[in-house]
């Protein structure tokens, strides 16, 4: 059988992929004698590759080559490459790798995009494990943390959302949406044959300009400090479940943060959730509240308390040696063993009482006998306090958690002015007032269900994080899409004066910034094209404070509406989104490692 090299038969498009394995003259020297490699195949290499592939498909033995052949099959060459990686490993190169990264990142951004802004929608997250717990939230970090993602580029966006949550508390959705839009624009530029490194250079130049522009347009909060903090708190809460009562919760958050006196340690602010009542019934209480009951026969009120916080076993009134077996020949011996165990526990209680305490809080259980001993001594004993509870209690009372009691002088006790039992709804709790750490306080959240309370806690935590950061860095920006439009205007001017292909990437950064107010308007059911066009026109005027007012559905003055956000949040959003987009743009190969296999052990 003879094939006409000048007119190869039409082949399926996937055959072209195999031609990447063949590298012209280098491959000829492997496959053919020097006599054949000098033929005129060099002028039509692709046709010759197709000929080789066609020959592989129909079988080499049916083709009359008419020259010396040194290799029995082209697959030998492919196998040599594939054997670098293990059998279950895979790799994607070039365009396919870049496309997989873009698609994964844009899918994650589209997933959380509908939760952005004051009118953003919520997501229901249902676990498939035991109990099938349900979470209702619009917090970007919470949604992304709950997802099991296989795409590596998508995991980068999940990570930046987590970092944003840990660093400043708010902007977790904005950072993912902005990174997704940057990659969406970059994908169009890559399709236009602009090199990724050129795109990255343009994005970084635009990012530097944005930070400079924000630093010029912020304002400091000084005279009306509390009023400005209230504005920031209300703006943060306006996109959460607490938006209906944002005035009430903004005051709670501001009062709690001002008690910290400039500290960003939120450990001293405790949040307790109690179902029942409405969200408006939530309140702020000074001191520390422990979600436990006072035992029977114990004092219900203690003044000037000395508190020992411990994590020790108080149930040693039984033999605790693993696998121990005791044989006795009479009931009297059993009674002796019980007496010895009681004596051992009595000695331990005496050691604890030697510290001069009138309140003992233990992480573990306290059995009936030691509880009776504490009650006889007039000491309040609280058992099974949750670990977070005793950690925070030790922190706010100035004590340390103890496990051994042989040296009372080495144990640091906690102190407070008053311990008493209080009622919240139908539940009894223990309140510690006048603690050593004066900034300690407790926010008690009330609500219709656990789902509402969980989301309210996440919302309040975001507000507390933003406010604590703002107290340290008092720079503030207007909200409602105002910063994005100011930055987009400056970036557009930079693009017009930048020569070369980098200007396309700078323009793309501007378009990605405008996507934030566009999304806010879309999620509110407004005409985003109309609003953004009017917003752009307003910003061409001098010193414009215009932004999107989703309540009235028009462009409004952010200064008059009191819509403000922290400079640090916007700065972190820009930094994280740009760095994530740069990292994903640099990818040109994705290698998936083979899974580890359990070795067969005989």
MARFIVEX-215798 format. One line per field, with one value per residue (C-alpha): residue number from 1; x, y, z. Coordinates in steps of 0.1 Angstrom, whole numbers, plus 2048, in hexadecimal, padded with zeros to 3 digits. Layout:
num: c(NUM, ...)
px: c(X, ...)
py: c(Y, ...)
pz: c(Z, ...)
***
This chain:
num: c(1, 2, 3, 4, 5, 6, 7, 8, 9, 10, 11, 12, 13, 14, 15, 16, 17, 18, 19, 20, 21, 22, 23, 24, 25, 26, 27, 28, 29, 30, 31, 32, 33, 34, 35, 36, 37, 38, 39, 40, 41, 42, 43, 44, 45, 46, 47, 48, 49, 50, 51, 52, 53, 54, 55, 56, 57, 58, 59, 60, 61, 62, 63, 64, 65, 66, 67, 68, 69, 70, 71, 72, 73, 74, 75, 76, 77, 78, 79, 80, 81, 82, 83, 84, 85, 86, 87, 88, 89, 90, 91, 92, 93, 94, 95, 96, 97, 98, 99, 100, 101, 102, 103, 104, 105, 106, 107, 108, 109, 110, 111, 112, 113, 114, 115, 116, 117, 118, 119, 120, 121, 122, 123, 124, 125, 126, 127, 128, 129, 130, 131, 132, 133, 134, 135, 136, 137, 138, 139, 140, 141, 142, 143, 144, 145, 146, 147, 148, 149, 150, 151, 152, 153, 154, 155, 156, 157, 158, 159, 160, 161, 162, 163, 164, 165, 166, 167, 168, 169, 170, 171, 172, 173, 174, 175, 176, 177, 178, 179, 180, 181, 182, 183, 184, 185, 186, 187, 188, 189, 190, 191, 192, 193, 194, 195, 196, 197, 198, 199, 200, 201, 202, 203, 204, 205, 206, 207, 208, 209, 210, 211, 212, 213, 214, 215, 216, 217, 218, 219, 220, 221, 222, 223, 224, 225, 226, 227, 228, 229, 230, 231, 232, 233, 234, 235, 236, 237, 238, 239, 240, 241, 242, 243, 244, 245, 246, 247, 248, 249, 250, 251, 252, 253, 254, 255, 256, 257, 258, 259, 260, 261, 262, 263, 264, 265, 266, 267, 268, 269, 270, 271, 272, 273, 274, 275, 276, 277, 278, 279, 280, 281, 282, 283, 284, 285, 286, 287, 288, 289, 290, 291, 292, 293, 294, 295, 296, 297, 298, 299, 300, 301, 302, 303, 304, 305, 306, 307, 308, 309, 310, 311, 312, 313, 314, 315, 316, 317, 318, 319, 320, 321, 322, 323, 324, 325, 326, 327, 328, 329, 330, 331, 332, 333, 334, 335, 336, 337, 338, 339, 340, 341, 342, 343, 344, 345, 346, 347, 348, 349, 350, 351, 352, 353, 354, 355, 356, 357, 358, 359, 360, 361, 362, 363, 364, 365, 366, 367, 368, 369, 370, 371, 372, 373, 374, 375, 376, 377, 378, 379, 380, 381, 382, 383, 384, 385, 386, 387, 388, 389, 390, 391, 392, 393, 394, 395, 396, 397, 398, 399, 400, 401, 402, 403, 404, 405, 406, 407, 408, 409, 410, 411, 412, 413, 414, 415, 416, 417, 418, 419, 420, 421, 422, 423, 424, 425, 426, 427, 428, 429, 430, 431, 432, 433, 434, 435, 436, 437, 438, 439, 440, 441, 442, 443, 444, 445, 446, 447, 448, 449, 450, 451, 452, 453, 454, 455, 456, 457, 458, 459, 460, 461, 462, 463, 464, 465, 466, 467, 468, 469, 470, 471, 472, 473, 474, 475, 476, 477, 478, 479, 480, 481, 482, 483, 484, 485, 486, 487, 488, 489, 490, 491, 492, 493, 494, 495, 496, 497, 498, 499, 500, 501, 502, 503, 504, 505, 506, 507, 508, 509, 510, 511, 512, 513, 514, 515, 516, 517, 518, 519, 520, 521, 522, 523, 524, 525, 526, 527, 528, 529, 530, 531, 532, 533, 534, 535, 536, 537, 538, 539, 540, 541, 542, 543, 544, 545, 546, 547, 548, 549, 550, 551, 552, 553, 554, 555, 556, 557, 558, 559, 560, 561, 562, 563, 564, 565, 566, 567, 568, 569, 570, 571, 572, 573, 574, 575, 576, 577, 578, 579, 580, 581, 582, 583, 584, 585, 586, 587, 588, 589, 590, 591, 592, 593, 594, 595, 596, 597, 598, 599, 600, 601, 602)
px: c(800, 80E, 803, 805, 818, 80D, 7E8, 7E3, 7C0, 7AC, 7B1, 79E, 7A8, 7B4, 7D0, 7E1, 7E8, 800, 815, 822, 837, 84A, 865, 86F, 893, 89B, 881, 88C, 8AF, 89E, 887, 898, 8BA, 8CD, 8C5, 8A0, 8A2, 8B1, 892, 87B, 863, 871, 85D, 83C, 842, 81D, 812, 82E, 823, 800, 80E, 820, 801, 7EB, 805, 803, 7DD, 7DB, 7F9, 81E, 81F, 807, 81C, 837, 851, 86C, 887, 899, 883, 893, 875, 857, 83E, 83A, 82B, 84F, 856, 836, 83C, 85E, 84F, 831, 847, 856, 836, 825, 807, 7EC, 7FD, 7F1, 7FD, 7EE, 804, 802, 7E0, 7CD, 7DD, 7D7, 7B3, 7AD, 7BA, 7A4, 785, 789, 78F, 773, 75B, 763, 75F, 73D, 732, 736, 72E, 709, 710, 722, 713, 6F6, 6DD, 6F2, 6E1, 6E9, 6F5, 6EA, 707, 6FC, 716, 714, 722, 70F, 6F3, 6F5, 6FA, 6EC, 6FD, 6EC, 705, 710, 733, 74C, 766, 74D, 73F, 761, 76F, 752, 759, 76E, 781, 796, 7A2, 7C3, 7BD, 79B, 7AD, 7C3, 7A4, 796, 7B7, 7B7, 794, 79F, 7BC, 7A6, 78F, 7AC, 7BD, 7A1, 780, 76D, 770, 772, 759, 767, 78B, 77F, 768, 784, 79E, 785, 77E, 7A4, 7A8, 789, 799, 7BC, 7AD, 7A1, 7C4, 7D5, 7BD, 7C9, 7EC, 7F9, 813, 809, 829, 81E, 7FC, 80A, 821, 802, 7ED, 809, 80D, 7E8, 7E7, 803, 7EF, 7CF, 7E0, 7EF, 7CD, 7BC, 7D6, 7CF, 7A9, 7A4, 79A, 7A4, 78B, 794, 77A, 75A, 76C, 74E, 737, 74F, 753, 72D, 72C, 747, 735, 713, 723, 733, 713, 6FD, 705, 6FF, 6E1, 6E3, 6DB, 6B8, 6C5, 6E7, 6E3, 6DF, 6FC, 713, 710, 717, 736, 744, 73F, 750, 76E, 772, 776, 795, 7A7, 7B9, 7C0, 7B8, 7B6, 791, 796, 789, 767, 752, 734, 718, 6FB, 6DA, 6BC, 69C, 68F, 699, 6BA, 6B1, 6B2, 6D8, 6ED, 710, 71A, 73A, 74E, 74E, 731, 736, 71B, 719, 702, 70B, 709, 6F1, 6FA, 715, 716, 703, 716, 73A, 74A, 770, 775, 796, 793, 7A8, 7A4, 7AE, 7AF, 7B2, 7A0, 787, 778, 793, 77B, 77F, 79D, 7A9, 7C6, 7BF, 7B6, 7B9, 7A9, 7A6, 79D, 790, 784, 76B, 755, 769, 787, 771, 768, 78D, 794, 777, 783, 7A7, 799, 785, 7A3, 7B7, 79D, 799, 7BF, 7BC, 79F, 7B3, 7D0, 7B9, 7A9, 7CC, 7CE, 7B6, 79B, 776, 76F, 77C, 776, 780, 782, 779, 75D, 75A, 74B, 732, 74A, 763, 746, 738, 75A, 75C, 738, 740, 75E, 748, 75A, 747, 751, 749, 74F, 753, 758, 760, 784, 77F, 76C, 788, 7A2, 790, 787, 7AB, 7B4, 79B, 79E, 7C4, 7CA, 7DA, 7CD, 7DC, 7DF, 7F3, 7EE, 80C, 81B, 800, 81A, 821, 7FC, 7EE, 7CA, 7B0, 79C, 77B, 764, 744, 738, 712, 6F8, 6E3, 6C7, 6C6, 6A6, 6A0, 6C4, 6D9, 6FD, 71A, 725, 748, 747, 764, 77F, 7A3, 7A3, 78C, 786, 776, 751, 737, 71F, 6FF, 6EE, 6C9, 6B7, 69C, 6B2, 6D6, 6DA, 6D1, 6E8, 706, 703, 6FE, 71E, 732, 724, 72C, 74F, 755, 74B, 760, 77F, 77A, 775, 793, 7A9, 79A, 7A2, 7C7, 7C7, 7AE, 7AE, 78B, 77C, 759, 746, 72C, 744, 754, 778, 776, 76A, 785, 7A0, 791, 792, 7B7, 7C0, 7AF, 7C4, 7E3, 7DA, 7D7, 7FA, 80B, 81B, 81B, 806, 807, 7EC, 7D4, 7DA, 7D6, 7B5, 7AB, 7B2, 79A, 77F, 783, 780, 75F, 751, 74E, 733, 724, 71F, 711, 6F7, 6EF, 6E9, 6D1, 6BD, 6C7, 6D1, 6F7, 700, 6EC, 6F8, 71D, 71B, 70C, 726, 742, 734, 731, 756, 761, 757, 770, 76F, 751, 745, 72C, 725, 708, 6EC, 6DA, 6BE, 6B1, 6BF, 6D2, 6F4, 6F8, 711, 723, 72D, 709, 6FD, 718, 725, 74A, 762, 785, 7A3, 7B5, 799, 79A, 7C0, 7C1, 7A7, 7BC, 7DC, 7CF, 7BB, 7D8, 7F1, 7D9, 7D3, 7F8, 7FF, 7E5, 7F0, 814, 808, 810, 80F, 7FA, 808, 7F1, 805, 7FC, 7E9, 7FD, 7F4, 7F4, 80F, 804, 812, 811)
py: c(800, 822, 844, 865, 87C, 89B, 894, 883, 876, 88C, 882, 889, 8AA, 897, 888, 8AA, 8A7, 88B, 8A0, 8B3, 894, 897, 8B1, 8B3, 8AB, 89E, 883, 87A, 871, 859, 848, 848, 843, 862, 85A, 85F, 87C, 891, 88E, 8AB, 8A2, 8C1, 8D8, 8C7, 8BB, 8BB, 8A6, 88E, 88C, 884, 869, 85A, 85B, 84C, 831, 829, 827, 80F, 7FA, 7FD, 7DB, 7E6, 803, 801, 81B, 814, 81E, 810, 811, 812, 814, 7FC, 815, 83A, 831, 828, 84E, 856, 83B, 849, 86A, 85D, 846, 865, 866, 849, 838, 84B, 86D, 885, 8A6, 8C2, 8DB, 8FC, 908, 8EC, 8F2, 917, 912, 8F9, 913, 92F, 91A, 90E, 931, 941, 926, 92D, 952, 94D, 936, 952, 970, 970, 974, 996, 9B7, 9C1, 9AE, 98F, 96D, 951, 92D, 90D, 8F6, 8D2, 8B9, 895, 887, 87B, 892, 8A5, 8C7, 8E5, 907, 926, 942, 95C, 95F, 958, 948, 931, 925, 91F, 90D, 8F4, 8EA, 8CC, 8D9, 8C5, 8E2, 8F0, 913, 914, 90A, 929, 93E, 92B, 931, 957, 958, 947, 95F, 97D, 970, 96A, 98B, 9A5, 991, 9A1, 9A2, 97C, 97C, 99B, 98D, 96D, 981, 999, 97D, 96B, 98A, 990, 96D, 970, 98F, 97E, 960, 977, 987, 965, 95B, 97A, 96C, 984, 973, 96C, 97E, 99D, 99B, 997, 9B5, 9CA, 9BD, 9C5, 9E8, 9EE, 9E0, 9F7, A15, A09, A08, A2B, A39, A2A, A39, A5B, A59, A4B, A60, A5C, A56, A6B, A84, A70, A4F, A3B, A49, A3E, A1B, A18, A20, A05, 9EC, 9F2, 9F0, 9CE, 9C1, 9CD, 9AF, 996, 987, 9A2, 9BD, 9C2, 9CB, 9D9, 9F8, 9E3, 9CA, 9E6, 9F6, 9D4, 9CF, 9F2, 9F1, 9CF, 9DB, 9FC, 9E7, 9D7, 9F9, 9F4, 9CF, 9B8, 999, 98F, 973, 989, 98E, 96F, 967, 951, 944, 93D, 933, 945, 969, 97E, 98C, 9AE, 99E, 999, 9AD, 9B5, 9AD, 9B6, 99A, 975, 95D, 938, 922, 90B, 906, 908, 8E6, 8DC, 8E7, 8FF, 925, 938, 959, 95F, 981, 988, 966, 954, 93C, 91D, 913, 8EE, 8D2, 8B3, 892, 894, 871, 85C, 84B, 82B, 816, 826, 80F, 801, 7DC, 7DB, 7BD, 7BC, 79B, 79C, 781, 796, 7B5, 7C5, 7C7, 7D8, 7F2, 7F7, 7FE, 817, 828, 82B, 83A, 853, 85C, 862, 87A, 88B, 892, 8A1, 8B8, 8C3, 8CD, 8E1, 8F2, 8FB, 915, 92B, 92B, 92F, 925, 906, 903, 8E2, 8D7, 8B3, 8A3, 8A7, 888, 889, 883, 89F, 8B6, 8AF, 8B7, 8D9, 8E1, 8DA, 8F1, 90D, 90C, 910, 8F2, 8F5, 8D5, 8CD, 8F1, 8F0, 8F5, 916, 921, 91A, 928, 949, 948, 944, 961, 97A, 972, 973, 94F, 930, 90D, 8F5, 8CF, 8C7, 8D6, 8CC, 8EF, 90A, 926, 91D, 91E, 940, 946, 95A, 976, 987, 99D, 989, 967, 962, 94D, 95F, 955, 95A, 94D, 92B, 924, 92A, 937, 942, 966, 972, 998, 9B0, 99A, 9A4, 9A9, 9C8, 9C6, 9A4, 9A3, 98B, 98F, 97A, 972, 969, 95C, 945, 927, 91A, 922, 946, 948, 938, 951, 96E, 964, 963, 985, 995, 985, 996, 9B8, 9B3, 9AB, 9C9, 9E1, 9D4, 9D9, 9FC, A07, A00, A0D, A2A, A2F, A2C, A2B, A31, A11, A08, A03, A25, A18, A02, A1E, A36, A1B, A11, A36, A39, A17, A21, A41, A2C, A14, A31, A3D, A1A, A0E, 9EA, 9CC, 9D3, 9ED, 9D1, 9C1, 9E2, 9E7, 9C4, 9CD, 9EB, 9D5, 9BC, 9D8, 9E5, 9C1, 9C6, 9E2, 9D1, 9B1, 9C5, 9D4, 9B3, 9A2, 9BD, 9B8, 9DA, 9E3, 9E1, 9EE, A0E, A13, A0D, A25, A40, A39, A3D, A5E, A6A, A61, A76, A94, AA2, A92, A7C, A66, A53, A2E, A16, A19, 9F8, A02, A1D, A0C, A2B, A3C, A4E, A62, A4A, A66, A6F, A4B, A42, A24, A1F, A02, 9FD, A05, 9E6, 9CF, 9DE, 9DD, 9B8, 9B0, 9C0, 9B0, 98D, 98D, 99A, 982, 964, 96F, 972, 950, 93F, 951, 944, 920, 90E, 8EA, 8D7, 8B6, 8A0, 887, 862, 85A, 848, 823, 80E, 7F4, 7D0, 7C2, 79D)
pz: c(800, 7F6, 805, 7F2, 80A, 7F7, 7FD, 81E, 826, 83D, 861, 882, 893, 8B2, 89D, 89D, 8C2, 8BB, 8A3, 8C2, 8CA, 8AA, 8A8, 883, 87C, 89F, 89B, 878, 886, 89E, 886, 864, 854, 84A, 826, 82C, 844, 828, 813, 80C, 829, 83C, 826, 830, 853, 85E, 841, 848, 86D, 862, 84B, 869, 87F, 863, 85E, 884, 882, 864, 86D, 862, 851, 835, 829, 80F, 81B, 802, 81B, 83A, 859, 87B, 892, 893, 8A0, 8A7, 8C9, 8D5, 8D6, 8E9, 903, 90A, 913, 927, 93D, 94E, 963, 975, 965, 979, 975, 95B, 94D, 938, 925, 914, 90A, 91A, 93C, 93A, 92F, 94C, 964, 955, 955, 979, 987, 973, 97F, 9A3, 99E, 98D, 9AA, 9C5, 9AE, 9B6, 9DB, 9D6, 9E2, 9F9, 9E4, 9DF, 9E2, 9FB, 9F4, A06, A0D, A16, A22, A17, A38, A56, A60, A3F, A4F, A3D, A3B, A2D, A25, A0D, A1B, 9FF, A16, A26, A04, 9F5, A14, A12, 9EE, 9E4, 9C5, 9AD, 996, 9A2, 996, 9A8, 9C8, 9C5, 9C6, 9E4, 9F6, 9F0, 9FD, A1D, A21, A1B, A37, A4F, A47, A46, A4A, A2E, A08, A04, 9E7, 9D6, 9D4, 9C3, 9AA, 9A2, 99C, 986, 971, 96D, 960, 94A, 939, 938, 926, 90A, 907, 906, 8EA, 8D8, 8D9, 8F4, 909, 92E, 93B, 928, 937, 95A, 955, 94C, 969, 982, 975, 978, 99B, 9A7, 998, 9AA, 9CC, 9C6, 9BC, 9DB, 9F2, 9E2, 9E5, A08, A26, A4B, A67, A85, A92, A8E, A95, AA2, A87, A6B, A7B, A7B, A56, A4E, A64, A53, A30, A3A, A49, A2C, A17, A34, A45, A5F, A45, A52, A75, A6A, A80, A9F, A96, A8A, AAD, ABD, AA8, AAD, AD2, AD4, ABF, AD2, AF2, AE3, AE4, AC3, AC6, AA9, ABF, ABD, AD6, AF2, ADF, AE4, ACF, ADF, AC9, ADA, AC5, ACC, AC9, AAC, A9F, AAF, AD1, ACE, AE7, AF2, B16, B28, B37, B2E, B2C, B2E, B1F, B3E, B5C, B81, B92, BAE, BD1, BC4, BCA, BB0, BB5, BBD, BC2, BBE, BAF, BAD, B8F, B88, B63, B5F, B46, B5D, B63, B80, B7B, B8B, BA3, B8F, B84, B64, B5B, B38, B39, B5F, B71, B96, BA8, BCB, BE3, BF6, BF3, C0E, BF6, BDC, BF6, BFE, BD9, BD7, BF7, BE9, BC9, BDC, BF2, BD2, BC5, BE7, BE7, BC3, BCD, BEC, BD6, BC0, BDE, BEB, BCF, BE2, BC7, BC9, BA4, B92, B6C, B5C, B38, B41, B55, B7B, B8B, BA8, BC4, BBC, BB3, BD6, BE6, BD3, BDE, C02, BFF, BF1, BCF, BAE, B98, B72, B5E, B39, B2D, B08, AFF, AED, B0C, B25, B0E, B0B, B30, B3A, B22, B2F, B54, B53, B5D, B4E, B47, B61, B60, B7F, BA2, BB7, BB6, BBD, BBA, B95, B8B, B7F, B8A, B78, B89, B84, B9A, B97, B8B, B88, B76, B5B, B45, B1F, B10, B20, B28, B47, B42, B58, B55, B60, B66, B6D, B5D, B5C, B37, B37, B11, B13, B09, AFC, ADF, AE5, AC4, AC3, AA4, A97, A8E, A8F, A6A, A70, A8E, A7C, A5F, A78, A8A, A68, A5F, A81, A80, A5E, A6C, A8B, A76, A5F, A7C, A90, A71, A6B, A8F, A87, A63, A63, A3D, A2E, A0B, 9FE, 9F4, 9DA, 9BD, 9C2, 9C6, 9A8, 991, 99E, 998, 976, 96A, 974, 964, 943, 942, 948, 92C, 913, 91A, 91B, 8FB, 8EF, 8F8, 91E, 918, 90F, 931, 943, 932, 93C, 961, 95D, 94F, 96C, 986, 976, 978, 99E, 99D, 97F, 994, 9B2, 99B, 98A, 9AB, 9B6, 996, 988, 964, 969, 947, 94D, 970, 969, 94B, 961, 97C, 963, 957, 97B, 982, 965, 97A, 994, 9B7, 9B2, 9CE, 9B8, 9BE, 9B9, 9D1, 9CE, 9E6, 9CF, 9B0, 9A4, 9A6, 9C7, 9DC, 9F2, A0B, A11, A13, A2C, A18, A22, A22, A31, A1C, A28, A1B, 9F8, 9F8, A01, 9E6, 9CB, 9D7, 9DB, 9BA, 9A5, 9B4, 9AF, 98A, 985, 994, 97E, 95F, 963, 961, 940, 94D, 966, 973, 987, 99C, 99E, 9BE, 9D9, 9DB, 9FA, 9F8, 9FA, A1A, A1F)
***
